[in-house]
């Protein structure tokens, strides 16, 4: 296999890991490729950074929908999001405690 083929396979394996569908042999292959090609670590880190941002964005949307207002942004917004997801249900009282406007 060429390095380009290995990189394409690595990209597939990263997506399988992110989507939580990677089989044990694919996880082993992923680890072997990281050992063989240390430069793939940067690609993996970037994919995980983007995945984290997308998950946060989805969580912020759920927070806005649950509380009927605009969620905070930045680090405080991440804490608000985590709290809102942990709370089962909505309500103005809960949204105020989380620092998100609205609720109902």
N, C-alpha and C positions, 0 to 999 in steps of 0.2 A: 504494500500500500504506500502511496505517496503521502507526503505531509498534508497536502490538500484533502486527500481522502480521509486521513486521520482527523483533520480538523472538522470536516463535515460530519463524521461519525461522532466526534466529541460534542458538536453542537446538538445533534440528535439526542445524545445521552443527557446533556444538561437539561433539555426540554422534558425528557422523561422523568428526570429527578424532580424538576420544578412541579410537574403535574402529578407527582407521586405515583407514577405507573412503572417506574424502572424495576426490572426483575433483578434478583440477586446477582446473576451473571453480568448484567449490564452495569450494576454498581461496581463490580470488580473490574470490569473493562474501563469504566470511567476513571477509577483510581489508578489503574495501570497507565492510562494515557496521560494523566496528570504527572505521574512519575517520569514517564518517557519524554514528555514535552512540558517542561516547567512554564513555558510562555503561555500555555493554555490557562494557567491560573488567572491571568488578567482577564481573559475572556469570561471565565466562570464568575469572577468577582463582579464584573460589569453586568452580566446577566442577572445575578442575584440582587444587585443594587436596583436594577430596573424592575425586577419582580417585586421587591420590597416597596418601591414607590407606587407600583400599580395596586398592590394590596392595600396600602395606606389610602390611596385615592378612593378605592371602592368602600373602605371602611368609613371614610369621611362622608361619602354620599349616603351611606346607610344612617349615619348619625344625623345628617341634615333631614333626611326623610322622617326619622323617628321623632325628632324634636321640632320639626317644622320651622327651622331657622338655619342660619348659616353657622357652620361649625368654625371654631377657631383654626388658625393655621400655625405652622411652625411646630416647635417642640411641645408647646402647651396643647396644640391641637392633637398631636399624637396621643398625649395622655387622655385628653377628652374622648378621643375615638376609642381608645382601649376601654375606658370606663363605660362608654355608651354601649359598646358591644357586650360588655360583661353584664350590663343591666338587662334583664329580660322584661321587655315592655317599655312604654314611654311614660308620658305624663309630664306636666309642666314642672312639678316638684323635682322629679329626677333630672330633667334637662337643666333646671337651674343649678342643681348641685353639681352637674357636670360642666357647668359654665357655657351651655349652649342655649341660645335664645329660643323662645317659643315653647313648644311641647303641647300635648293635648291628648 
